[in-house]
Amino acid sequence: MAATSHPDAHLVQEYLHLLRHQRQLAANSITNYTRSLERLMGLLGTARLDSLDSAQVRRLIARLNSSGLSPRALANILSGWRGLYHWLVRHRNFASNPCQGVRAPKAPRTLPKALSVEAAQRLLETIPGETVEFVRDAAMFELMYSSGLRRAEVLSLNCGDGRLDLHEGLVTVTGKASKTRTIPVGSKAREALAAWLAVRAQLAKADEKALFVGARGNRLSASVLGNRLNSWARASGVQGRVHPHMLRHSFASHVLQSSQDLRAVQEMLGHASISTTQIYTHLDFQSLAKVYDAAHPRARKK
């Protein structure tokens, strides 16, 4: 049965409307919730939402697992279902949340890929051309590496709203779960941003508020940003595919290696849990060993 024709489709639409307009989730998050709930409607067939129990949820997840979906995808789907039922219990008098206590298969933990310090410097210092687009790209990439911004966060920045303060060297963004944070902006990024602002009018439409715009003068798209970064990487000789999130990984890794201040990196990344920061970043053993040798009283050489 199609999701739109399911007898409980109106409940799903009410919930998505809440996420979109009251909780104001990001567009990507709304898309993910919509897909997971449409998948639930399809799996239910003609069965009603209130007929589902925990055993059936486990069977549905097992069925999706056998179809080849990754543990991470299954966890996202289950999170969407759990959120819907939590709302149904609180606001639509459902007896219980059948997703409570159901877990997706555990995904193997992998370290995020980050550029080396040398590769990051080579990437940002090798500007492939002298057009206005390259001035824009340099400002975007320097800012992302300087402040650990997500792609959506950098693309959501507007001119003249006070969130980017080059004089103070600060940028304020609203990330996941509508969490707002303020992060320092380094000198190289400030220089690149000033250069972009000086020529932005050559690309931007007169009434466009977006800080970063594309060839048509409107807010730059995520796909263009990714393609431009990958082209820069090839031009600078950096091996492998470089994606926007790699600049965020590199920011976190390099700041952590230099400072060993996990809490500060957590705040700058906007992570709710420090355990996320521990997975997100990685320290090489030599760096840890140097900290130990310098700090531990029984490790110091006489």
Buried (B, 14 or more C-beta within 10 A) or exposed (E): BEBEEBEBBEBBBBBBEBBBEEEEBBEEBBEBBBBBBBBBBEBBEEBEBBEBEBEBBBEBBEEBBEEEBEEEBBBBBBBBBBBBBBBBBEEBEBEEBBBEEBEBEEEEEEEBBBBEEEBBBBBBEEBBEEEBBBBBBBBBBBBBBBBBBBBBBBBBBBBEEEBBEBEEBBBBBBBBEEEEBBBEBBEBBBBBBEBBBEBBEEBBEEEBEBBBBBEEBEBBEBEBBBEBBBEBBEEBEBEEEBBBBBBBBBBBBBBBBEEBEBEEBBBBBBBEEEEEBBEBBBBEEEBEEEEEEEEEEEEEEE
